[in-house]
């Protein structure tokens, strides 16, 4: 079974699971709360950026496919 990484990296559930797992590890290793908050904030920021980049890439690819089939574009 092949994993669709584009879909996973755009999934809010995936990133919530990652943040939850990392938070639990940091608590288990007795890391201070400020550091935990900073790590979770970093995971959230990176996940938002990755999802945006992949989402825009998929949108651009779909637009290019549509325009390549004669759709879209300005008529002269």
DSSP file (Angstrom, degrees, kcal/mol; ACC not computed):
  #  RESIDUE AA STRUCTURE BP1 BP2  ACC     N-H-->O    O-->H-N    N-H-->O    O-->H-N    TCO  KAPPA ALPHA  PHI   PSI    X-CA   Y-CA   Z-CA
    1    1 A X              0   0    0      0, 0.0     2,-0.4     0, 0.0     0, 0.0   0.000 360.0 360.0 360.0 125.3    0.0    0.0    0.0
    2    2 A X        -     0   0    0      1,-0.0     2,-0.4     2,-0.0     0, 0.0  -0.713 360.0-130.2 -92.7 137.4    1.5    3.3   -1.1
    3    3 A X        -     0   0    0     -2,-0.4     2,-1.3     1,-0.0     3,-0.1  -0.729  10.3-137.8 -88.3 130.8    1.1    6.4    1.1
    4    4 A X     >  -     0   0    0     -2,-0.4     4,-2.2     1,-0.2     3,-0.2  -0.727  23.4-177.4 -86.9  92.1   -0.1    9.6   -0.6
    5    5 A X  H  > S+     0   0    0     -2,-1.3     4,-2.9     1,-0.2     5,-0.2   0.811  76.9  59.8 -66.2 -31.4    2.2   12.1    1.0
    6    6 A X  H  > S+     0   0    0      2,-0.2     4,-1.0     1,-0.2    -1,-0.2   0.941 109.9  42.9 -60.2 -45.6    0.7   15.1   -0.7
    7    7 A X  H  4 S+     0   0    0     -3,-0.2     4,-0.5     2,-0.2     3,-0.4   0.921 115.0  49.6 -66.6 -44.1   -2.7   14.3    1.0
    8    8 A X  H >< S+     0   0    0     -4,-2.2     3,-1.3     1,-0.2     6,-0.2   0.923 109.2  50.9 -61.6 -45.4   -1.1   13.5    4.3
    9    9 A X  H 3< S+     0   0    0     -4,-2.9    -1,-0.2     1,-0.3    -2,-0.2   0.714 111.4  49.0 -69.2 -19.1    1.0   16.7    4.4
   10   10 A X  T 3< S+     0   0    0     -4,-1.0     2,-0.4    -3,-0.4    -1,-0.3   0.469  89.5 106.6 -93.1  -3.5   -2.2   18.8    3.7
   11   11 A X    <>  -     0   0    0     -3,-1.3     4,-1.7    -4,-0.5     5,-0.1  -0.639  56.3-159.0 -85.2 125.4   -4.2   17.0    6.4
   12   12 A X  H  > S+     0   0    0     -2,-0.4     4,-2.4     1,-0.2     5,-0.2   0.860  96.4  57.1 -66.3 -34.8   -5.0   19.0    9.5
   13   13 A X  H  > S+     0   0    0      2,-0.2     4,-2.3     1,-0.2    -1,-0.2   0.902 104.7  51.6 -62.6 -41.1   -5.6   15.7   11.3
   14   14 A X  H  > S+     0   0    0     -6,-0.2     4,-2.2     1,-0.2    -1,-0.2   0.941 112.7  44.2 -60.0 -48.8   -2.1   14.5   10.4
   15   15 A X  H  X S+     0   0    0     -4,-1.7     4,-2.7     1,-0.2    -1,-0.2   0.839 111.4  53.5 -69.3 -32.8   -0.5   17.7   11.8
   16   16 A X  H  X S+     0   0    0     -4,-2.4     4,-2.5     2,-0.2    -1,-0.2   0.896 109.9  49.2 -65.2 -39.1   -2.7   17.6   14.9
   17   17 A X  H  X S+     0   0    0     -4,-2.3     4,-2.6     2,-0.2    -2,-0.2   0.909 111.4  48.7 -65.2 -42.1   -1.5   14.0   15.5
   18   18 A X  H  X S+     0   0    0     -4,-2.2     4,-2.8     2,-0.2     5,-0.3   0.944 113.0  47.2 -62.2 -47.9    2.1   15.0   15.0
   19   19 A X  H  X S+     0   0    0     -4,-2.7     4,-2.5     1,-0.2    -2,-0.2   0.909 113.6  48.7 -61.1 -42.3    1.7   18.0   17.5
   20   20 A X  H  X S+     0   0    0     -4,-2.5     4,-2.3     2,-0.2    -1,-0.2   0.908 112.6  47.3 -64.5 -42.3    0.0   15.8   20.0
   21   21 A X  H  X S+     0   0    0     -4,-2.6     4,-2.2     2,-0.2    -2,-0.2   0.936 114.3  45.8 -64.6 -47.0    2.6   13.1   19.8
   22   22 A X  H  X S+     0   0    0     -4,-2.8     4,-2.5     1,-0.2    -2,-0.2   0.903 112.3  52.0 -64.2 -40.8    5.5   15.5   20.1
   23   23 A X  H  X S+     0   0    0     -4,-2.5     4,-2.5    -5,-0.3    -1,-0.2   0.930 109.3  49.6 -60.5 -45.3    3.8   17.3   23.0
   24   24 A X  H  X S+     0   0    0     -4,-2.3     4,-2.5     1,-0.2    -1,-0.2   0.900 111.0  50.0 -61.7 -40.5    3.3   14.0   24.8
   25   25 A X  H  X S+     0   0    0     -4,-2.2     4,-1.9     2,-0.2    -1,-0.2   0.927 110.7  49.1 -62.6 -44.0    7.0   13.1   24.3
   26   26 A X  H  <>S+     0   0    0     -4,-2.5     5,-2.7     1,-0.2    -2,-0.2   0.892 112.5  47.6 -64.5 -39.1    8.1   16.5   25.6
   27   27 A X  H ><5S+     0   0    0     -4,-2.5     3,-1.8     3,-0.2    -1,-0.2   0.916 109.9  53.5 -65.6 -42.5    5.9   16.2   28.7
   28   28 A X  H 3<5S+     0   0    0     -4,-2.5    -2,-0.2     1,-0.3    -1,-0.2   0.840 109.4  48.4 -61.8 -33.5    7.2   12.6   29.3
   29   29 A X  T 3<5S-     0   0    0     -4,-1.9    -1,-0.3    -5,-0.2    -2,-0.2   0.239 117.0-116.1 -92.7  14.3   10.8   13.9   29.2
   30   30 A X  T < 5 +     0   0    0     -3,-1.8     2,-0.2     1,-0.2    -3,-0.2   0.857  50.5 171.6  58.7  42.4    9.9   16.7   31.6
   31   31 A X      < -     0   0    0     -5,-2.7    -1,-0.2    -6,-0.1     5,-0.1  -0.596  40.7 -98.0 -79.7 143.9   10.6   19.6   29.2
   32   32 A X     >  -     0   0    0     -2,-0.2     4,-1.9     1,-0.1     3,-0.3  -0.231  29.3-114.9 -66.3 155.3    9.5   23.0   30.5
   33   33 A X  H  > S+     0   0    0      1,-0.2     4,-2.6     2,-0.2     5,-0.2   0.834 111.7  57.2 -62.1 -37.2    6.1   24.4   29.4
   34   34 A X  H  > S+     0   0    0      1,-0.2     4,-2.2     2,-0.2    -1,-0.2   0.918 108.2  47.4 -61.9 -43.3    7.6   27.4   27.5
   35   35 A X  H  > S+     0   0    0     -3,-0.3     4,-2.5     2,-0.2    -1,-0.2   0.905 110.8  52.1 -64.3 -41.4    9.7   25.1   25.3
   36   36 A X  H  X S+     0   0    0     -4,-1.9     4,-2.5     1,-0.2     5,-0.2   0.931 109.9  49.1 -60.5 -45.5    6.7   22.8   24.7
   37   37 A X  H  X S+     0   0    0     -4,-2.6     4,-2.3     1,-0.2    -1,-0.2   0.894 111.5  49.6 -60.9 -40.8    4.6   25.8   23.6
   38   38 A X  H  X S+     0   0    0     -4,-2.2     4,-2.2     2,-0.2    -1,-0.2   0.901 111.2  48.6 -66.6 -40.6    7.4   27.0   21.3
   39   39 A X  H  X S+     0   0    0     -4,-2.5     4,-2.5     2,-0.2    -2,-0.2   0.924 112.4  47.8 -65.2 -44.9    7.7   23.5   19.7
   40   40 A X  H  X S+     0   0    0     -4,-2.5     4,-2.4     1,-0.2    -2,-0.2   0.900 111.5  51.2 -63.8 -40.1    4.0   23.2   19.1
   41   41 A X  H  X S+     0   0    0     -4,-2.3     4,-2.4    -5,-0.2    -1,-0.2   0.903 110.4  49.4 -62.4 -40.8    3.9   26.7   17.6
   42   42 A X  H  X S+     0   0    0     -4,-2.2     4,-2.6     2,-0.2     5,-0.2   0.915 110.5  49.4 -64.7 -43.8    6.7   25.8   15.3
   43   43 A X  H  X S+     0   0    0     -4,-2.5     4,-2.6     1,-0.2    -2,-0.2   0.918 112.3  49.1 -60.8 -43.4    5.0   22.6   14.2
   44   44 A X  H  X S+     0   0    0     -4,-2.4     4,-2.1     2,-0.2    -2,-0.2   0.917 112.5  47.1 -63.2 -44.3    1.8   24.5   13.5
   45   45 A X  H  X S+     0   0    0     -4,-2.4     4,-2.1     2,-0.2    -2,-0.2   0.926 114.4  46.1 -64.3 -45.4    3.6   27.2   11.5
   46   46 A X  H  X S+     0   0    0     -4,-2.6     4,-2.7     1,-0.2     5,-0.2   0.904 111.8  51.4 -65.3 -41.6    5.5   24.7    9.4
   47   47 A X  H  X S+     0   0    0     -4,-2.6     4,-2.5    -5,-0.2    -1,-0.2   0.893 109.5  50.3 -64.7 -38.4    2.4   22.6    8.8
   48   48 A X  H  X S+     0   0    0     -4,-2.1     4,-2.2    -5,-0.2    -1,-0.2   0.920 112.3  47.4 -63.6 -42.9    0.4   25.6    7.6
   49   49 A X  H  X S+     0   0    0     -4,-2.1     4,-2.5     2,-0.2    -2,-0.2   0.924 112.9  47.7 -64.6 -45.6    3.2   26.6    5.2
   50   50 A X  H  X S+     0   0    0     -4,-2.7     4,-2.6     1,-0.2     5,-0.3   0.926 112.3  49.1 -62.6 -45.4    3.6   23.1    3.8
   51   51 A X  H  X S+     0   0    0     -4,-2.5     4,-2.5    -5,-0.2    -1,-0.2   0.900 112.3  49.0 -62.3 -39.9   -0.2   22.7    3.3
   52   52 A X  H  X S+     0   0    0     -4,-2.2     4,-2.7    -5,-0.2     5,-0.2   0.938 112.1  47.5 -64.4 -47.1   -0.3   26.1    1.6
   53   53 A X  H  X S+     0   0    0     -4,-2.5     4,-2.2     2,-0.2    -2,-0.2   0.930 116.1  43.5 -62.1 -47.0    2.6   25.3   -0.8
   54   54 A X  H  X S+     0   0    0     -4,-2.6     4,-2.5     2,-0.2     5,-0.2   0.922 114.1  51.2 -66.4 -42.8    1.2   21.9   -1.7
   55   55 A X  H  X S+     0   0    0     -4,-2.5     4,-2.1    -5,-0.3    -2,-0.2   0.916 111.9  46.2 -60.1 -44.5   -2.3   23.2   -2.1
   56   56 A X  H  X S+     0   0    0     -4,-2.7     4,-2.8     2,-0.2    -1,-0.2   0.880 111.1  53.2 -65.8 -37.9   -1.2   26.0   -4.4
   57   57 A X  H  X S+     0   0    0     -4,-2.2     4,-2.4    -5,-0.2    -2,-0.2   0.912 109.9  47.2 -63.1 -43.0    1.0   23.6   -6.4
   58   58 A X  H  X S+     0   0    0     -4,-2.5     4,-2.3     2,-0.2    -2,-0.2   0.890 112.7  49.9 -65.4 -39.1   -2.0   21.3   -6.9
   59   59 A X  H  X S+     0   0    0     -4,-2.1     4,-2.4    -5,-0.2    -2,-0.2   0.926 111.8  47.6 -64.3 -45.3   -4.2   24.2   -7.9
   60   60 A X  H  X S+     0   0    0     -4,-2.8     4,-2.5     1,-0.2    -2,-0.2   0.897 111.7  50.7 -62.5 -40.8   -1.6   25.5  -10.4
   61   61 A X  H  X S+     0   0    0     -4,-2.4     4,-2.3     2,-0.2    -1,-0.2   0.910 111.1  48.1 -64.9 -41.8   -1.1   22.0  -11.9
   62   62 A X  H  X S+     0   0    0     -4,-2.3     4,-2.3     2,-0.2    -2,-0.2   0.903 112.0  49.9 -65.0 -40.4   -4.9   21.6  -12.3
   63   63 A X  H  X S+     0   0    0     -4,-2.4     4,-2.7     2,-0.2     5,-0.2   0.913 110.4  49.9 -63.6 -42.6   -5.1   25.1  -14.0
   64   64 A X  H  X S+     0   0    0     -4,-2.5     4,-1.9     1,-0.2    -2,-0.2   0.894 111.0  49.3 -64.6 -40.2   -2.2   24.2  -16.3
   65   65 A X  H  X S+     0   0    0     -4,-2.3     4,-0.8     2,-0.2    -1,-0.2   0.914 112.7  48.1 -63.5 -42.0   -3.9   21.0  -17.3
   66   66 A X  H ><>S+     0   0    0     -4,-2.3     5,-1.7     1,-0.2     3,-0.7   0.915 113.1  46.7 -66.2 -43.5   -7.2   22.8  -17.9
   67   67 A X  H ><5S+     0   0    0     -4,-2.7     3,-1.3     1,-0.2    -1,-0.2   0.818 106.8  59.0 -68.8 -30.1   -5.6   25.5  -20.0
   68   68 A X  H 3<5S+     0   0    0     -4,-1.9    -1,-0.2     1,-0.3    -2,-0.2   0.702  99.4  58.5 -70.8 -19.7   -3.6   22.9  -22.0
   69   69 A X  T <<5S-     0   0    0     -4,-0.8    -1,-0.3    -3,-0.7    -2,-0.2   0.254 128.5 -93.5 -93.5  11.6   -6.9   21.3  -23.1
   70   70 A X  T < 5S+     0   0    0     -3,-1.3     2,-0.2     1,-0.3    -3,-0.2   0.433  88.8 122.7  94.1  -1.2   -8.1   24.5  -24.7
   71   71 A X      < +     0   0    0     -5,-1.7    -1,-0.3    -6,-0.2    -2,-0.1  -0.565  61.1  10.1 -90.5 159.0  -10.1   25.8  -21.7
   72   72 A X  S    S+     0   0    0     -2,-0.2    -9,-0.0     1,-0.1     0, 0.0  -0.081  77.0 102.6  69.8-172.5   -9.4   29.2  -20.1
   73   73 A X  S    S-     0   0    0      2,-0.0     2,-0.4     0, 0.0    -1,-0.1   0.094  76.1 -71.2  81.0 162.1   -7.2   31.8  -21.5
   74   74 A X        -     0   0    0      2,-0.0     2,-0.3     1,-0.0     0, 0.0  -0.738  41.7-130.7 -94.0 137.9   -8.1   35.0  -23.3
   75   75 A X              0   0    0     -2,-0.4    -2,-0.0     1,-0.1    -1,-0.0  -0.661 360.0 360.0 -84.9 141.2   -9.6   34.9  -26.8
   76   76 A X              0   0    0     -2,-0.3    -1,-0.1     0, 0.0    -2,-0.0   0.395 360.0 360.0-106.7 360.0   -8.0   37.2  -29.4
